[in-house]
Amino acid sequence: DPDPQVVATCLGPVAAIAVLPDARTALVAERAGRVWRVQRGVDPTLVTSVPVDTTGGGGLTGLVLSPGYAEDRLVYAYATTPTDNRVLRLAPGEDPKPVLTGIPRGPRDNGGALATDGKNALLVATGAAGTTPDAASLAGKLLRIDTLGRPMPDNPTPTSPIYSSGLQ
């Protein structure tokens, strides 16, 4: 007998989940870069694939709905590439678009997570990238940006996306 709490099966390692406003459907990100729409009783549907590098704990590790998802249907993802970690915008029917690039990647600790702050900002928790980050590095930090990747003007330093440091 199937377990009634199981919503989807046969997915790769899941790294992030974003529940849609209907509270019955979710977007599920596999570390390998595929994003699926899942709902109980319905086969998962591939929404998009994001090119990623899964080495060093990287891959597609963060997923969050846009603060204005009801109007714009945008989703943001945290992904590791061969050259950096980055925040991407996922729009229906379009290729992923970079929003914030240049987050250091390293031999380990490349994962990241995304959230919103309730004030139309994206919160980006970045991995330490296997190093002891310096004050200016975006690794090992909590970043606060708008949906275009710009620092929020009420950040501690208005020209910097860094909101807090010391994350390992």
C-alpha positions as CSV (number, residue, x, y, z in Angstrom):
1,D,0.0,0.0,0.0
2,P,1.4,3.4,-0.9
3,D,2.1,5.8,2.0
4,P,-0.4,8.7,1.8
5,Q,2.4,11.1,2.9
6,V,4.6,10.4,-0.1
7,V,4.0,13.0,-2.8
8,A,6.5,11.9,-5.4
9,T,9.0,9.2,-5.9
10,C,12.0,8.4,-8.2
11,L,13.6,11.8,-7.9
12,G,17.3,12.3,-7.6
13,P,18.8,13.7,-4.4
14,V,16.5,16.6,-3.4
15,A,18.2,19.8,-2.3
16,A,15.3,22.3,-2.0
17,I,11.6,22.6,-2.1
18,A,9.3,25.6,-2.7
19,V,5.6,25.1,-1.9
20,L,3.3,27.0,-4.3
21,P,0.5,29.3,-3.1
22,D,-2.2,26.6,-3.6
23,A,-0.4,24.6,-0.8
24,R,-0.9,21.4,-2.8
25,T,1.8,21.8,-5.3
26,A,5.5,22.2,-4.9
27,L,8.6,22.8,-6.9
28,V,11.3,20.3,-6.1
29,A,15.0,20.9,-7.0
30,E,17.3,18.0,-7.5
31,R,21.0,18.7,-6.7
32,A,21.8,17.7,-10.3
33,G,19.9,20.7,-11.6
34,R,16.4,19.5,-12.5
35,V,13.3,21.3,-11.1
36,W,10.1,19.4,-10.9
37,R,6.5,20.3,-10.3
38,V,5.0,17.7,-7.9
39,Q,1.5,17.2,-6.6
40,R,0.0,14.1,-4.9
41,G,-1.6,11.7,-7.3
42,V,0.0,13.4,-10.4
43,D,3.3,12.3,-12.1
44,P,6.1,14.9,-11.5
45,T,6.5,17.3,-14.4
46,L,9.9,18.7,-15.4
47,V,9.8,22.5,-15.2
48,T,13.4,23.3,-16.1
49,S,17.0,22.1,-16.0
50,V,19.7,24.3,-14.7
51,P,23.3,23.5,-15.7
52,V,25.3,22.9,-12.5
53,D,28.5,21.5,-11.1
54,T,27.7,19.2,-8.2
55,T,31.3,18.8,-6.9
56,G,32.3,20.1,-3.5
57,G,28.8,20.0,-2.1
58,G,27.5,22.2,-4.9
59,G,24.7,21.8,-7.5
60,L,21.2,23.3,-7.3
61,T,20.9,23.8,-3.6
62,G,18.4,26.6,-3.0
63,L,15.0,27.5,-4.4
64,V,12.5,30.2,-3.4
65,L,9.4,31.7,-4.9
66,S,9.7,35.4,-5.9
67,P,8.3,37.8,-3.3
68,G,5.7,38.7,-6.0
69,Y,5.2,35.2,-7.2
70,A,1.4,35.6,-7.5
71,E,2.0,38.2,-10.2
72,D,5.3,37.4,-11.8
73,R,5.5,33.6,-11.5
74,L,9.3,33.9,-11.0
75,V,11.4,31.4,-9.0
76,Y,15.0,32.0,-7.8
77,A,17.6,29.3,-7.5
78,Y,21.1,29.0,-5.9
79,A,23.4,27.0,-8.1
80,T,27.1,26.1,-8.4
81,T,28.7,26.4,-11.8
82,P,32.3,25.4,-12.8
83,T,33.4,29.0,-12.1
84,D,31.2,30.3,-9.2
85,N,28.1,30.0,-7.1
86,R,25.2,32.2,-8.2
87,V,21.6,33.2,-7.9
88,L,19.5,32.5,-11.0
89,R,16.0,33.7,-12.0
90,L,13.8,31.0,-13.4
91,A,10.9,32.3,-15.5
92,P,8.3,30.1,-17.3
93,G,9.5,29.2,-20.8
94,E,12.9,30.9,-20.5
95,D,16.4,29.8,-19.9
96,P,17.7,30.5,-16.3
97,K,19.1,34.1,-16.1
98,P,21.9,35.1,-13.7
99,V,20.8,37.6,-11.0
100,L,23.9,37.6,-8.8
101,T,27.2,36.0,-9.9
102,G,30.7,35.8,-8.5
103,I,30.0,34.1,-5.2
104,P,33.2,32.1,-4.6
105,R,33.2,28.4,-5.1
106,G,35.8,26.1,-3.7
107,P,36.7,22.4,-3.0
108,R,33.8,22.0,-0.6
109,D,31.0,24.0,1.1
110,N,29.5,25.3,-2.1
111,G,25.9,24.9,-1.1
112,G,23.6,27.8,-0.5
113,A,20.0,28.5,0.5
114,L,17.4,31.1,-0.4
115,A,14.5,32.8,1.4
116,T,12.6,36.0,1.2
117,D,12.4,38.6,4.0
118,G,8.8,39.7,3.6
119,K,10.0,43.1,2.3
120,N,10.6,42.1,-1.3
121,A,14.2,41.1,-0.7
122,L,16.0,37.8,-1.4
123,L,18.1,36.4,1.4
124,V,21.0,34.3,0.2
125,A,23.0,32.1,2.6
126,T,26.3,31.3,1.0
127,G,28.6,28.4,1.8
128,A,32.2,29.1,2.9
129,A,33.6,27.5,-0.3
130,G,36.2,25.6,1.7
131,T,38.1,28.6,2.8
132,T,38.1,31.1,5.7
133,P,36.3,34.0,3.9
134,D,37.6,37.5,4.2
135,A,35.3,40.5,5.0
136,A,34.9,41.4,1.3
137,S,34.2,37.9,0.1
138,L,30.6,36.8,-0.6
139,A,31.4,33.3,0.7
140,G,30.2,32.4,4.2
141,K,27.7,35.3,4.3
142,L,24.1,36.1,4.4
143,L,23.4,38.4,1.5
144,R,20.3,40.6,1.1
145,I,19.5,41.7,-2.5
146,D,16.5,42.8,-4.6
147,T,15.1,40.6,-7.3
148,L,17.5,42.1,-9.8
149,G,20.6,41.3,-7.7
150,R,21.3,44.7,-6.3
151,P,22.1,45.3,-2.6
152,M,19.1,46.4,-0.6
153,P,19.5,50.1,0.3
154,D,18.9,49.5,4.0
155,N,21.7,46.9,4.3
156,P,24.3,47.7,6.9
157,T,26.5,49.0,4.0
158,P,24.0,50.1,1.3
159,T,26.3,49.4,-1.6
160,S,27.1,45.9,-0.5
161,P,24.9,42.8,-0.7
162,I,26.4,41.5,2.6
163,Y,23.9,41.6,5.4
164,S,25.7,39.4,7.9
165,S,29.0,37.4,8.0
166,G,30.6,34.5,9.8
167,L,28.6,31.7,8.3
168,Q,30.5,28.4,8.0
